[in-house]
C-alpha cells in the first residue's frame, strides 16, 4: 500500500502455531475457539509477518521473522512451516536480503527477530549484510540478562552476532529513528516491547507486534498469557486503540494468519478491522 511517499508491504516468513490457551490468557477456550480453530495439540495457526517500508532514503524491514536456525525439536513443537519464507516474499517485491538498509526490532523474541542472522558454515552472521540494525538498548540488556520466565524467548544466536559484527545502532528511547518512522515503548509483553509508527502524506500506519498480535485480540482483555506484565498491556492497549480508531491508522497485525493489515473501526459498540484501506 501507499502511505504518502512510502510504500508498505506486509511480508511473510511462513507460519507457526502456539498453544491457544497461552495466546488468549484468561479468556476461556469456549470463547476464543469461536475466533480461531485449534489443532489436536491445542495450537492455533499464526502468521510471521515482517513489514517492508520503502522510503525515499531507505529500504526498511521491521522485524525479520523466525528464520531458519530453529532445531528440529522446536520446529515440531511450534509447527513451523517455512515452505514459503521471507526470501520468497522479498523476491515477490523485487528485492533480496542485500537490498535491506535498515532493520528495526519491535523486540528480540525468536519469532520476531530470528531471521536477522543466518548460518554461514560454522559461523552465524547478519542475514542483511548491507543493513544497520536498530535495537532498543534496554531490550538488548533484558535479552542478554535473562531469567527463568523469559529465557526460552531470547535465543542469543539471533542477536549477539550482530553486535559482534558491529552493525547495531542502539535506540535510547521513544521518538523518531528515521524520517517518518518512530518507536514507542508499550511494555506489557516484555518490559521494553515497542510498536513502530510510520507517518507520511498525512496518514499513519502502526506495526503493533505483540501488543495486538492478531485481529482476534482487538478486545482489551484479550491478552496473551505470554505477556510478562499483562496489566501494562491492558492499559497501553486501551490508549492505543482509541488513538488508532480516532486517527484511522492502518494497523499491521504481525501474527494474524489471514489478515495482514486494516483500519480498526467502531460501530454500535463493536470493533472490527476494515481491510479496504484505499
C-alpha positions in Angstrom: 0.0 0.0 0.0 1.0 3.7 -0.5 1.3 5.9 2.5 2.3 9.3 1.2 5.9 8.9 -0.2 6.2 5.5 1.4 5.4 2.0 0.2 4.4 -0.6 2.8 4.4 -4.3 2.0 3.5 -7.0 4.6 5.9 -9.9 4.0 5.8 -13.5 5.3 8.3 -15.8 6.8 5.9 -18.7 6.9 3.5 -19.8 9.6 3.7 -21.4 13.1 1.4 -22.5 15.9 1.3 -21.7 19.6 -1.0 -23.0 22.4 -4.4 -21.4 22.2 -4.7 -21.0 25.9 -1.4 -19.2 26.1 -2.3 -17.0 23.2 -5.5 -15.8 24.9 -4.6 -15.9 28.6 -7.6 -15.7 30.9 -10.1 -15.8 28.1 -11.9 -19.2 28.2 -11.5 -21.6 25.4 -15.3 -21.7 24.8 -14.9 -18.0 23.8 -11.6 -17.9 21.9 -12.3 -21.0 19.8 -15.1 -19.1 18.1 -12.4 -16.9 16.6 -9.8 -19.4 15.7 -9.6 -23.2 15.5 -7.0 -25.2 17.5 -5.4 -28.4 16.2 -5.3 -31.7 18.2 -2.5 -30.3 20.3 -4.5 -27.2 21.2 -2.3 -25.0 18.9 -3.7 -22.2 16.8 -2.4 -21.0 13.4 -0.3 -17.8 13.4 1.5 -15.8 10.8 5.0 -14.4 10.7 4.7 -11.1 9.0 7.6 -8.6 8.9 6.9 -5.3 7.3 8.8 -3.8 4.4 8.8 0.0 4.3 10.3 1.8 1.2 11.1 5.4 2.0 12.9 7.9 -0.3 16.0 7.3 1.8 15.8 3.7 3.0 14.5 0.2 2.4 13.4 -0.8 5.9 12.5 -4.2 7.4 10.5 -4.1 10.6 11.1 -7.4 12.4 12.6 -10.3 10.4 10.5 -13.4 11.1 11.6 -16.7 12.8 14.5 -17.6 10.4 15.9 -21.0 9.6 18.1 -21.8 12.7 15.4 -23.4 14.9 16.3 -27.0 15.8 14.0 -29.9 14.6 12.5 -30.3 18.1 11.3 -26.7 18.2 10.2 -26.8 14.6 7.9 -29.7 15.6 6.7 -28.0 18.9 5.8 -24.8 17.1 4.7 -26.4 13.8 7.0 -24.0 11.9 6.2 -24.1 8.2 8.6 -22.0 6.0 7.7 -23.7 2.7 7.3 -20.0 1.7 9.6 -17.7 3.7 11.0 -14.2 3.8 13.3 -14.6 0.8 10.3 -15.6 -1.3 8.4 -12.5 -0.1 11.3 -10.2 -0.8 11.6 -11.7 -4.3 7.9 -11.1 -4.9 8.7 -7.4 -4.1 11.6 -7.5 -6.5 14.2 -7.5 -3.7 16.8 -9.6 -2.0 18.2 -9.5 1.6 21.0 -7.4 0.3 18.6 -4.6 -0.6 17.6 -4.0 3.0 19.4 -1.0 4.5 17.7 -0.8 8.0 16.2 -3.5 10.2 14.1 -2.3 13.2 13.3 -4.7 16.1 10.0 -4.5 17.9 11.7 -6.8 20.4 14.1 -9.6 20.3 11.9 -12.7 20.8 12.8 -15.6 18.4 9.6 -15.4 16.4 10.2 -11.7 15.7 14.0 -11.5 15.2 15.2 -15.0 14.4 15.6 -14.1 10.7 18.1 -11.4 11.4 21.1 -13.8 11.4 21.9 -17.0 9.4 24.4 -19.8 9.4 27.4 -19.5 7.2 29.5 -22.6 7.5 30.3 -22.9 11.2 29.5 -19.2 11.9 26.4 -17.2 12.4 26.4 -13.9 10.6 24.0 -11.0 9.8 21.4 -12.0 7.2 21.0 -8.5 5.9 24.7 -7.7 5.2 24.1 -4.1 4.0 21.8 -3.1 6.8 22.1 -1.3 10.1 20.1 -3.0 12.9 18.1 -0.7 15.2 17.5 -2.3 18.7 16.2 -0.6 21.8 19.2 -0.7 24.3 17.1 -1.7 27.3 15.6 -4.6 25.3 19.1 -5.7 24.5 20.0 -5.7 28.2 17.0 -7.8 29.0 17.7 -10.2 26.2 21.3 -10.7 27.4 20.4 -11.0 31.1 17.5 -13.5 31.1 15.7 -15.2 33.9 13.6 -18.4 34.0 10.4 -16.7 32.8 11.8 -15.2 29.6 14.9 -17.3 28.7 13.1 -19.5 26.2 12.1 -16.5 24.1 15.6 -14.9 23.8 18.0 -17.0 21.7 21.5 -15.4 21.7 22.3 -16.6 18.2 19.6 -14.2 16.8 21.2 -11.0 18.1 24.7 -11.5 19.7 26.4 -11.9 16.2 25.0 -8.5 15.2 26.9 -6.6 17.9 30.0 -8.7 17.2 29.7 -7.7 13.6 29.4 -4.0 14.5 26.1 -3.5 12.7 23.8 -2.5 15.6 22.7 1.1 16.4 21.1 1.2 19.9 17.8 3.1 20.3 17.9 5.0 23.6 14.2 6.0 24.0 11.0 6.8 22.2 10.8 9.0 19.1 11.9 9.2 15.5 14.6 6.8 14.4 14.4 7.5 10.7 12.5 10.3 8.8 8.8 9.4 9.2 9.4 6.3 11.4 9.3 6.4 15.2 9.3 3.8 18.0 7.2 3.8 21.2 7.6 1.6 24.2 4.5 -0.3 25.2 5.9 -2.7 27.9 3.5 -5.5 28.7 4.5 -8.3 26.5 8.1 -7.8 27.7 9.4 -4.7 29.6 10.8 -2.9 26.5 8.4 -4.1 23.8 7.8 -1.3 21.3 5.5 -0.5 18.4 6.6 1.3 15.3 4.7 4.3 13.9 5.1 5.2 10.2 3.9 8.6 9.0 3.8 10.1 5.5 1.4 12.2 3.5 -0.8 12.9 6.5 -1.5 9.3 7.1 -0.3 6.9 9.9 0.5 3.2 9.9 1.2 1.2 13.0 3.2 -2.0 13.3 2.0 -3.2 16.7 3.9 -6.5 17.0 2.6 -8.4 20.2 0.5 -5.5 21.6 -2.3 -6.8 19.3 -0.8 -9.9 17.7 -3.9 -10.9 15.7 -7.3 -9.4 14.8 -8.8 -11.8 17.4 -7.0 -9.7 20.1 -8.9 -6.4 19.5 -10.8 -6.6 22.8 -8.7 -5.0 25.6 -8.9 -8.0 28.0 -7.9 -10.5 25.3 -4.2 -10.5 26.3 -1.7 -13.3 25.8 -0.6 -15.5 28.7 2.9 -15.0 27.4 2.8 -11.3 28.5 5.1 -10.7 31.5 3.2 -7.6 32.5 -0.4 -8.1 31.4 -1.9 -5.1 33.1 0.7 -2.9 31.3 -0.5 -4.4 28.1 -4.1 -3.8 29.0 -3.7 -0.1 29.8 -1.5 0.7 26.8 -3.8 -1.3 24.5 -6.7 0.8 25.7 -4.9 4.1 24.9 -3.6 2.8 21.6 -6.9 1.5 20.3 -8.6 4.8 21.0 -5.7 6.6 19.2 -5.8 4.2 16.3 -9.6 4.3 15.8 -9.8 8.1 16.0 -6.7 8.6 13.7 -7.8 5.9 11.2 -4.4 4.2 11.5 -3.5 1.4 9.2 -2.6 -1.3 11.7 -0.3 -4.2 10.7 -1.0 -7.5 12.6 2.2 -9.4 12.8 0.8 -12.8 13.8 -2.6 -12.9 12.1 -2.7 -15.9 9.8 -5.1 -14.3 7.2 -5.4 -10.5 7.7 -2.1 -8.6 7.4 -3.5 -5.1 8.0 -6.5 -2.9 8.2 -8.1 0.1 9.8 -9.8 -0.6 13.2 -13.3 0.8 13.2 -16.1 1.1 15.8 -19.8 0.7 15.1 -22.6 0.3 17.6 -20.0 -0.5 20.3 -18.4 -3.2 18.2 -14.8 -3.1 16.9 -13.8 -4.6 13.6 -11.0 -4.5 11.1 -11.7 -2.8 7.8 -9.3 -4.2 5.2 -10.4 -1.7 2.4 -7.5 0.8 3.0 -7.6 2.8 -0.2 
